C-alpha cells in the first residue's frame, strides 16, 4: 500500500522549522542572538499582557486596545518591506519553478507564516487587547473569534503587500522609488510619538477617541472593536465588525493569490531596457570632480567608492534617505511642539552613526576584491578609515545643520555649543563601535530582494550587533553626559561651551580608537567576513 502523501501545508511548516533550525546550527552567535531575541519577545509579550490587564475596566480601555491593534497592523503592512528580516519564505519568486497550484500554495504559506516570534507577539497583543475590553458571555465569544482573526489578518496583510511589490522592489527603478518609504516611516514614527505625548497629558485620551472611532471600523482593529461592542450589548455592531474583518481577510488572501499567479505566469520585465544602447559611455573615463577633491591614496579611493554607493546602490541609498529624514524630523518636530530640547539633536548622530555598522555587508560577495588588497592591519585600517571618512563627509555637516536648526526653533542659542559637543561625541562613539561591529558581526545584505536587508538566519545577529553597539556607544559618552550634568547642577553655565571642543575631540578619539581596534580583527577575519557577507 503506497504511503500517504503529506499535505503541502505540513511540508511548508516543516520547511520553515528546518530553515530556522539549520540557521541556528551554523554558529553559536546566531543561536545566542535568537535566544536573546526570544527572551526579549517574551518580556515584551508579558509587559503587554500586564498593561492590558491593568487598563481592564477603565473607560478608555477600548480606545487604547483599538488604536494599538491598528498600529500593529500598520507595522505588519509596512515594516516587513523595509526592516531587516530573515524569513526566506517571504519571497515567493523562489517557488515559480515548482508545479504548485495557487490556492493550496497560499494556504501553506499562510500557515507557515504563523510560525515565528512576530506572529506569536501579535497573538499575545490581540489576546491582551481583547482581554481588556471583553465583558460578559457575548464579549468572551467575540474575543475567541477576534484574537485569531486579528493575528491571521496581520500576517496575511504583510504577505499580500510583499507579494504584490516583489517585482517593483527587485527592479532598479522600483528600489529607487521605494526610497520614499524612509520618509513614510519617519512621518509615521512622529505620528506615534505625538500621539503618545498627547496621551500623557490631562484629558489626552479624549483627543484620540475620534481616531479610535474610525480605526474601530478598519480591519483588523475592527475585530477588537467588535469585542468591545459585544461587551456593551451592541450585538449587531459587533457582528458587523467581525464580518468586516473576515471579509478583509478573504480579500487579502484573494489579492495575495492573484499576485502569486502573476508572478508565476508572467515574464519579469523589470530588466528590460536596462542595458545602455550601443554600449555608450561617458566621455570622462576618470573619476571626475569627486575624485579630484578627495585625498589621494587608498583613503580617497575608498571614500569615493563609499560615496558612489550612497548615490547608486538602492539599498544603501534607502538607508541614507531614511536616516537623514528621521534624523531631521525627530529633533525639529519635537522642538516645534514645544516639548523638545537641544539634546534631541543627538538623535541625528544616532541615526547617521548606525550607517557605520556592517560596512562590509553592502559589498556582498564582491568583498573578495577588497580582501585581496588587505594583507596587514595597516591596510585594514586604511580601508576602515576611508569608509568612516566617507560617512563623516555627510554626517558632520548634516549634524551641524540639524543642531543649528533645533537651537533656532527653540530660540536658545546658548545651548548650541553644548548640543554640538554631545552630538559630535555620540557620532564618534558610534563610528568607532560600528567599525568593530563590522569586523566582528558582519552579515549579508541580499541584493536580489528589495524588502530583505539581512540574509536568512542572520536577522538576530544583525539586531544584536546594532543594539549592542548602540548601548556601548551610550556608555562611552558617559563622560560627556556627566560633565554636562555637573555643569548644570553646579550652575556653571558659562563653561558649557567647553563641551563643544571636548565633544569634538572625544568623538575623534573614539573613532580613531575604534578603527585601531577593528583593523587587526578585520585583517585576521577576512575569510569569515567574506563567508558572512556572501550568504545573500
Secondary structure, DSSP 8 states (H G I E B T S, - for coil): -------HHHHHHHHHHHHHHHHHHT-HHHHHHHHHHHHHHHHHHHHHHHHHHHHTT-TTHHHHHHHHHHHHHHHHHHHHHHS----GGG-GGGGTTS---HHHHHHHHHHHHTSSHHHHHHHHHHHHHHHHH--HHHHHHHHHHHHHHHHHHHHHHHHHHHHHTHHHHHSHHHHHHTTHHHHHHHHHHHHHHHHHHHHTSTTHHHHHHHHHHHHTTSTTHHHHHHHHHHHTT-HHHHHHHHHHHHHHHHHHHHHHHHHHHHHHHS---TTTT-S-GGG---S--S-HHHHHHS-SHHHHHHHHHHHHHHHH-HHHHHHHHHHHHHHHHHHHHHHHHT---GGGGHHHHHHHHGGGTTTTGGGGGGHHHHHHT--SHHHHHHHHHHHHHHHHHHHHHHHHHHHHHHHHHHT-GGGHHHHHHHHHHHHHHHHHHHHHHHHHS-----SS-SS-SS-TT-HHHHHHHHHHHHHHHHHHTHHHHHHHHHHHHTT-GGGTTHHHHHHHHHHHHHHHHHHHHHHHHHHHTHHHHHHHHT--
